[in-house]
């Protein structure tokens, strides 16, 4: 499966043919769960991690693009 990193830091990783896990902060994750629960989910294995799962087959493309941009900005700001 594919994965994307910025200077070695994880941005996103493909889980299967329809989902990818994206690294985001907890506040943004909470807002995603309220605004677009059909696109994003938090499986139990990611509950304590700064991660959200995006459904890129049936989910909202614009929302997923925003999450990926946010993940890139998060890792970029860590420099």
BAMARTI-118218 format. One record per residue: x, y, z of N, C-alpha, C, O in turn; residue number from 1. Coordinates in Angstrom, 1 decimal. Layout:
! BAMARTI-118218
- X,Y,Z,X,Y,Z,X,Y,Z,X,Y,Z,NUM
...
END
This chain:
! BAMARTI-118218
- 0.8,-1.2,0.0,0.0,0.0,0.0,0.9,1.3,0.0,2.0,1.2,0.5,1
- 0.3,2.3,-0.5,1.1,3.6,-0.6,1.1,4.4,0.7,0.2,4.2,1.5,2
- 2.1,5.2,0.8,2.1,6.1,2.0,2.8,7.4,1.5,3.7,7.4,0.6,3
- 2.5,8.5,2.2,3.0,9.8,1.8,3.6,10.4,3.1,3.0,10.4,4.1,4
- 4.8,10.9,2.9,5.5,11.5,4.1,6.1,12.9,3.7,6.3,13.2,2.5,5
- 6.4,13.7,4.7,7.1,14.9,4.5,8.3,14.9,5.5,8.1,14.9,6.7,6
- 9.5,14.9,4.9,10.7,14.8,5.7,10.6,13.6,6.7,11.1,13.8,7.8,7
- 10.1,12.5,6.2,10.1,11.3,7.0,8.9,11.2,7.9,8.6,10.2,8.5,8
- 8.1,12.3,8.0,6.9,12.3,8.9,5.7,11.9,8.1,5.4,12.4,7.0,9
- 4.9,10.9,8.7,3.7,10.4,8.0,2.7,11.5,7.8,2.3,12.3,8.7,10
- 2.2,11.6,6.6,1.0,12.5,6.2,-0.2,11.6,6.1,-1.3,11.8,6.7,11
- -0.1,10.5,5.2,-1.2,9.6,5.0,-0.7,8.3,4.5,0.4,8.2,4.0,12
- -1.5,7.2,4.8,-1.1,5.9,4.4,-2.4,5.2,3.9,-3.4,5.2,4.6,13
- -2.3,4.5,2.8,-3.4,3.8,2.2,-3.7,2.5,3.0,-2.7,1.8,3.3,14
- -4.9,2.3,3.5,-5.2,1.1,4.2,-5.7,0.0,3.3,-5.4,-1.2,3.6,15
- -6.5,0.3,2.4,-7.1,-0.7,1.4,-7.5,0.1,0.2,-7.1,1.2,-0.1,16
- -8.4,-0.5,-0.6,-8.8,0.1,-1.9,-9.7,1.3,-1.7,-9.9,2.0,-2.7,17
- -10.2,1.5,-0.5,-11.2,2.6,-0.4,-10.8,3.6,0.8,-11.5,4.6,0.9,18
- -9.8,3.3,1.6,-9.5,4.1,2.8,-8.1,4.4,2.9,-7.2,3.7,2.5,19
- -7.9,5.6,3.5,-6.5,6.0,3.9,-6.6,6.6,5.3,-7.6,7.3,5.6,20
- -5.5,6.4,6.0,-5.4,7.0,7.3,-4.6,8.3,7.2,-3.6,8.3,6.5,21
- -5.0,9.4,7.8,-4.4,10.7,7.7,-4.0,11.2,9.1,-4.9,11.1,10.0,22
- -2.8,11.7,9.2,-2.4,12.3,10.5,-2.9,13.7,10.6,-2.6,14.6,9.8,23
- -3.7,14.0,11.6,-4.3,15.3,11.9,-4.3,15.5,13.4,-4.3,14.6,14.2,24
- -4.4,16.8,13.8,-4.5,17.0,15.2,-5.9,16.7,15.8,-6.9,16.6,15.0,25
- -6.0,16.5,17.1,-7.2,16.1,17.7,-8.4,17.1,17.5,-9.5,16.7,17.4,26
- -8.1,18.4,17.6,-9.2,19.4,17.5,-9.8,19.3,16.1,-11.0,19.3,15.9,27
- -9.0,19.2,15.1,-9.5,19.2,13.7,-10.2,17.8,13.5,-11.3,17.8,12.8,28
- -9.7,16.8,14.1,-10.4,15.5,14.0,-11.8,15.5,14.6,-12.8,15.0,14.0,29
- -11.9,16.2,15.7,-13.3,16.3,16.3,-14.2,17.1,15.4,-15.4,16.7,15.3,30
- -13.7,18.1,14.8,-14.6,18.9,13.9,-15.0,18.1,12.7,-16.1,18.2,12.2,31
- -14.1,17.3,12.2,-14.4,16.4,11.0,-15.5,15.4,11.3,-16.4,15.2,10.5,32
- -15.4,14.9,12.5,-16.4,13.9,12.9,-17.8,14.5,13.0,-18.8,13.8,12.8,33
- -17.9,15.8,13.4,-19.1,16.5,13.5,-19.6,16.9,12.1,-20.8,16.8,11.8,34
- -18.7,17.4,11.3,-19.1,18.0,10.0,-19.3,17.0,8.9,-20.1,17.2,8.0,35
- -18.5,15.8,8.9,-18.6,14.9,7.8,-18.3,13.5,8.2,-17.4,12.8,7.8,36
- -19.2,12.9,9.0,-19.1,11.5,9.5,-19.2,10.5,8.4,-18.9,9.3,8.7,37
- -19.8,10.8,7.3,-19.9,9.9,6.2,-18.6,9.7,5.5,-18.4,8.7,4.8,38
- -17.7,10.7,5.6,-16.4,10.6,4.9,-15.3,10.1,5.9,-14.4,9.4,5.5,39
- -15.4,10.5,7.1,-14.3,10.2,8.1,-14.8,9.4,9.3,-15.9,9.4,9.7,40
- -13.9,8.6,9.7,-14.2,7.7,10.9,-12.9,7.5,11.7,-11.8,7.8,11.3,41
- -13.1,7.1,13.0,-12.0,6.8,13.9,-12.1,5.4,14.4,-12.8,5.2,15.4,42
- -11.5,4.4,13.8,-11.6,3.1,14.3,-10.9,3.0,15.7,-10.0,3.9,16.0,43
- -11.3,2.1,16.5,-10.7,2.0,17.9,-9.2,2.0,17.9,-8.6,2.6,18.8,44
- -8.6,1.4,16.9,-7.1,1.3,17.0,-6.4,2.7,16.8,-5.3,2.9,17.1,45
- -7.2,3.7,16.3,-6.7,5.1,16.1,-7.2,6.1,17.1,-6.9,7.3,17.1,46
- -8.0,5.6,18.1,-8.7,6.5,19.0,-7.7,7.4,19.8,-8.0,8.5,20.1,47
- -6.6,6.8,20.2,-5.6,7.6,21.0,-4.5,8.2,20.2,-3.6,8.8,20.7,48
- -4.6,8.1,18.9,-3.6,8.7,18.0,-4.2,9.8,17.2,-5.4,10.0,17.0,49
- -3.3,10.7,16.7,-3.7,11.8,15.9,-3.9,11.3,14.4,-3.2,11.7,13.5,50
- -5.0,10.5,14.3,-5.3,9.9,13.0,-6.8,9.9,12.8,-7.6,9.8,13.7,51
- -7.1,10.0,11.5,-8.5,9.8,11.1,-8.5,9.0,9.8,-7.5,9.1,9.0,52
- -9.5,8.2,9.6,-9.6,7.4,8.4,-10.6,8.0,7.4,-11.7,8.4,7.8,53
- -10.2,8.2,6.2,-11.0,8.8,5.1,-11.4,7.8,4.1,-10.6,6.9,3.7,54
- -12.7,7.8,3.7,-13.2,6.9,2.7,-13.1,7.7,1.4,-13.9,8.6,1.1,55
- -12.1,7.4,0.6,-11.9,8.1,-0.6,-12.6,7.6,-1.8,-12.5,8.2,-2.9,56
- -13.4,6.6,-1.7,-14.3,6.1,-2.7,-15.7,6.7,-2.6,-16.2,7.2,-3.6,57
- -16.2,6.7,-1.4,-17.6,7.3,-1.2,-17.6,8.6,-0.5,-18.7,9.2,-0.4,58
- -16.5,9.1,0.0,-16.4,10.3,0.8,-16.4,11.6,-0.1,-16.3,11.5,-1.3,59
- -16.4,12.7,0.6,-16.4,14.0,0.0,-15.0,14.3,-0.4,-14.1,14.5,0.4,60
- -14.8,14.5,-1.7,-13.4,14.7,-2.2,-12.8,16.0,-1.7,-11.6,16.1,-1.4,61
- -13.6,17.1,-1.6,-13.1,18.4,-1.2,-12.7,18.3,0.3,-11.7,18.8,0.7,62
- -13.5,17.6,1.1,-13.1,17.4,2.5,-11.8,16.6,2.7,-11.0,16.9,3.5,63
- -11.7,15.6,1.9,-10.4,14.8,2.0,-9.2,15.6,1.5,-8.2,15.5,2.1,64
- -9.4,16.4,0.5,-8.3,17.3,0.0,-7.9,18.3,1.2,-6.7,18.5,1.4,65
- -8.9,18.8,1.9,-8.6,19.7,3.0,-7.9,19.0,4.1,-7.0,19.6,4.7,66
- -8.3,17.8,4.4,-7.6,17.0,5.4,-6.1,16.7,5.0,-5.2,16.8,5.9,67
- -5.9,16.3,3.8,-4.5,16.1,3.4,-3.7,17.3,3.4,-2.5,17.3,3.8,68
- -4.3,18.5,3.0,-3.5,19.7,3.1,-3.2,20.1,4.6,-2.1,20.5,4.9,69
- -4.2,19.8,5.5,-4.0,20.1,6.9,-2.9,19.2,7.4,-2.0,19.6,8.2,70
- -2.9,17.9,7.0,-1.8,17.0,7.5,-0.5,17.4,7.0,0.5,17.3,7.7,71
- -0.4,17.9,5.8,0.9,18.3,5.2,1.4,19.6,6.0,2.5,19.7,6.4,72
- 0.5,20.5,6.3,0.8,21.7,7.1,1.2,21.3,8.5,2.2,21.9,9.0,73
- 0.6,20.4,9.1,0.9,19.9,10.4,2.4,19.4,10.5,3.1,19.7,11.4,74
- 2.7,18.6,9.5,4.1,18.0,9.5,5.1,19.1,9.1,6.2,19.1,9.6,75
- 4.7,20.0,8.2,5.6,21.0,7.8,5.9,22.0,8.9,7.1,22.5,9.0,76
- 4.9,22.3,9.8,5.2,23.2,10.9,6.0,22.6,12.0,6.5,23.3,12.8,77
- 6.2,21.3,11.9,7.1,20.6,12.9,8.6,20.8,12.6,9.4,20.5,13.5,78
- 8.9,21.4,11.5,10.3,21.7,11.1,10.9,22.8,12.0,12.1,23.1,11.8,79
END
